[in-house]
Amino acid sequence: MNAQIGITEAKIGVCYGMDGNNLPSYADVVNLYKKYGISNVRVFDPNPDALEPLRGKVINVALGVMNLDLPHLATSQEFADSWVADFVSRFHDIPYSYISVGNEAIPGEYAVNVAPAMRNIQNALEKQGRATVRVTTAVSWAALANSLPPWVASVSTFAPEARDAMVQVLCFLEAHGSQLMINVYPYHGYASDPVNVHQDYAVFTAPGPVIYDGSLGYQNLFDMMVDSFYWAMEKEGHGNVTVVVSGTGWPSAGNGDLTNAVLAQAYNKGFVQHISSSGTPKRPNVLMDGFLFAMFNENLKPDGVEQNFGLFYPNMTEVYTVFPPRQ
């Protein structure tokens, strides 16, 4: 097996969702990144209008492939070559960090297409001189057999309906030295059982370990969820693969006392501080890149909490402070 891949310094960024009809212009969004020192951005789909203002800026971009494109990418190297030419090579002056081939496509109807699409995108990047861009995919808690909340990580396995696709993905990631992207939302574990999942455990404010998994003490639910993926990967013989947190956050409204700006700020600031300084109990010396979800409240998402994950309102004022302004 290859040596375990780690990140020596965690890069922290923000997911730029665009499900709103009142969002600022793409150019204004880039200026907002600069104002708040946001140097890493995840873009869910290859929108050329959103990419154009990022040209020549010192902002790393994790670019997403839409799930609808996965079957075509999986079966056509020509289509993959064209996709990379249109959205990567054309924007040669954007520093791409990752290409996420699908978002939460495993498990699901597109799961079988993920690994073949990743291979074809990798081939296209190599042919076009962009092989340094890491190819991955983003998966959610649904890829695991666990039910929320996860009390102990060590029992984790991949869900039967996800296992075959996940093993193919992990083989690719290990062969190419890339990380698995995981979307991790302790909020959902807390909201599903707020009596037994303590608030301080959910939002990074517990003063010490709350739960023990064998000899490993867990001070926050986030670490327990991340280590669940590590345990599942290890059981499939791919314990060397590490992770990138492709989306995490806490809604500031939409579910009564469980969602407010104070809790959202506590969670997001706690996340930034935590992954900047340490790994998880199972991988204490392995830092992770991570992306907060999301840049804006998005009014075209489903009513309730889904509309309220933003760090900023659409008018570009802060919902609460995570990144202090730099200009």
N, C-alpha and C positions, 0 to 999 in steps of 0.2 A: 504494500500500500504506500501511497505518497505520504510524505510528512504532513502533519496537520497544518492546514492553512489558517493563518490568523491575520488580523488587521492591527498594525502597531499603533494607529491613532484613529479613533472613531470619527467618522464624518457624519455630521448631523444635518439633516435637511428637512424639507417640507413637501408634502404632496400638493400638487396644483390641480385640483378638480375644477371642472368647468360646467357643472350642472346647475347653471343659474342664468337667468335672463337679465340680470342687473349687475353683472360683474364689470370691473374696470377694464380698460383696454389692455391688450397684451403688452404694449410698451409701458404703460403705467405699472403693470404688475412687475416687470423687470426692474423698474426704478424702486419699487417697494422692496424687492429682494436686496437691492444695494443699500437702501436706507437702513435696513435691519440686519445687515451682514449675513444674509442667507446665501450661502455659496453652493448649496446642493439642493436640487429640485427633482422631484419625480413627476413626470408627465405621463398620463395614462394612455394616451393615444397619439399617434404622430400627426398632430395638427400643424401644418406648415406655417399658418398665421401666428401660432403661439411660439413656434421655434424661431421664426425670423428675428425677433428682437433680442434673442439670446446669442446671436452671432457675434463673435469677438469679445464676449463678456467672460469674466473669470467665474463662471457658474457651471458646475458640473451637472449634467443632466442624465437621469435614469429614464430611459425612453420605453414606453410600453407598446406592445403589439396587441391589437384588438382581438378578442376571442373569435370573432366572426372570421378573421383572416387565417386562423390556425389550420383548417383543413387544406386550404390552397397552399399555404406555406409548407405544410407537411408533405405534399405530393408533388410540388413543382420547385425544383432548384432555380428555374428561370424566374419564377415569381419572387422567390426569396432574394435573388440577385437584384431584381428590379426594386424590391422594397428597400433594401439596404442602399441602393443607389439614390433613391428618391428622398429618403429620410435620414440617412447617415452621411454618405459620401457628399451629397449635395450641400449639407451643412458641415463642411469640413472644419470650419472654425468654431464649432461647438465641442467642448470637451465632454464626450459621452462617457459615463462611468459604467452603466449597465444597460443592457436591453432585456426587458422582462417580456418573455414570449408567453403572453397570456396572463390574466389576473384572475386567480381563484377558479381556474378552469378544471382543476383536479379536486374532487371528483366531479364528473359531469359529462355531458355529451361530447365535449371537445377533448377530454382527457387523453384519449388515444393519440391525438394529433400533437400533443405538446412536445414530447422528446424528438420526434422526426422534424418538427418545425424548428426546434432549437438547433439541430444538426445542420439544417439547410441555411439558417441564418448565420451560424458559425462559419460555414463554408463560404458564404457570400462575403462576410467580413474579412476573411483571410485573403480572398481573391482581390478585394478592393483596398487592401492595405490598412484595415482597421481592426486587426486581430487583438489589439490591446483592450478593446471593449469587451467586458465580461457578459456572457450570455447566460440568462437564468430564467426562472419563472417565479411567480408569486402565488403562494398557497395560503389558505386560511385554516382555522381550527377544524374545519370540516374534513380535512385530509387525515385527521387522527380519529381513532376509535373512541377516544375519551368523551365523556359527557361533561358539560360544565356544571359546577366549577371543578377545576382539576386539583384534587387534594394532594396527590403525589404524582410526580413526573415519571418515576421509574416504571410504572405499569404501562406506559404509553406504547402504542403500536399504531401503524397506519390502518385506517379503515379498510375493510375488505374491498370496497368498491374503488379505493384509491391506490391500493398497494402496487399493482402491476405498473401503473403509470409513474408512480413515485420512484420505484426502483429504476426504471429506465432513465428518469430525470437525474437521479443521484449518480448513476454510472456516468452520465455525460458530465455532470458538474465535477466529479472527482477527476475525470480524465483531463478536463480543461482548466482545472484550478479555479473554479468559480464557486460562488456561495449560493445557497438556497434563500430566496426571498420568502419571508413569512409575515403575514398580517396578524398582529397580536393585540387583542383588545380586552384587557382585564375588566373594563367597564361592564362587558356583557356577563362575565362571571359574577361580578358584584350585583348587578341589577337582577340576575336570576335568583339570587339568594342573599339579600342584604342582611339577613339575621345572622347567618353563619359565616359569611365572608366579611370579615371586619373591614371597615372603611380604611383604616390606616394601612392595612395590608394591601389594599387595592390601589392606593394612591401614593405609595412610597414614603409614608410618614411613620411607619411602625419603628419603634426604637430598637428592636432586636428581632431575632428569629421568631416567627409565629407558628410555623409548621416545620417538622423534621421529616425528611425522606431518607431513612437510614441514618447515615452520619452527616447528611447535608442539611443545613439549616436555611430556611427560606424566610427572608424578611419582607418579601413582596411577591405578589401574585404574578407579576410580569416574568420574573426569573423562573418561576415554576412552569409557566406556559412555554417559555423558550426551551427550557431543559426537557420538556415533553417531546419536542421535536428532536432534540439531540438523542434522547433515549430511543425513539422510534427509528432514527437513521442508524444508530449503532446496532440495533437488532437486525437490520438488513445488511450489515457488513459495511456500512458507509459512515463510520464514526469520525472519519477525517474531514467530512464536509462541514463547513461552518455556515453561519446564517447572516443575513441582512434583514433588519426589521423594516419591511417595505411600507408598513402603515401601522400606526398606533395613535391613540388619542382618547379624549374624553369629551362628551358633549356638554355644552354650557347651559342647555335648556332642553325641554321636551319630555322629561320624565320626573316631574315633581322635585322633591328634595334630593333625589339621587343625581340630579344634573343642575349644576350652577357654575358660575365663573370661578368661584373659589376652589371647588373640587377639580375643575378642569385645569386651572393654573397649577394646582398642587401636583396633579398627575404629570402634566407635560413638563414642568420644570424638574420634577423628580426624575422623569425619564431621561432628560438631557443630562442631568448631573450624574445619573447612574451609569449610563453607557459610555460617558466620557472618561470614567475612572475605573471601571471594573467589568469583568465578564459575569457569568452566572456561577452559582455554586458548583455545577458540574464542569464548567469550562471557565474557571476563575481568571485565567491569563489570556483568554481569547476575547478581544474587544469586537464590537459589532458596529457597522454603519447603521444608521437609523433615520427614518423619515416620519415626522409628525403628520398626522392627518387632521386637518387639512388647512390650506391657506385661507379659504373663505367659507363663510356660511353659504350654502348653495340652495336656493329656494325651489329648484326643480327636482330635488330629491324627495323621497316620501316624507309626508308630514311627521313631525315629532323630532326625535333625537337626530335622525339622519341629516336634517337641515342645519344642525347646530354644532358641528365639529370644528368650525373655523376658528383660526387665531385672529382673523380680521373680519369685520363687516364688509359688505360689498363697497361701501364708501371709503374703504381703506383705513378706517380707524380701528384700533385694537379692541377686541372683545376682552382681553386681559393680556398682560405682558409675559412673554417667554423670552423673546430676544429684544434686549433694549436697543433703541435706535442709535445709529452710529453717525448720523449726520442731521 
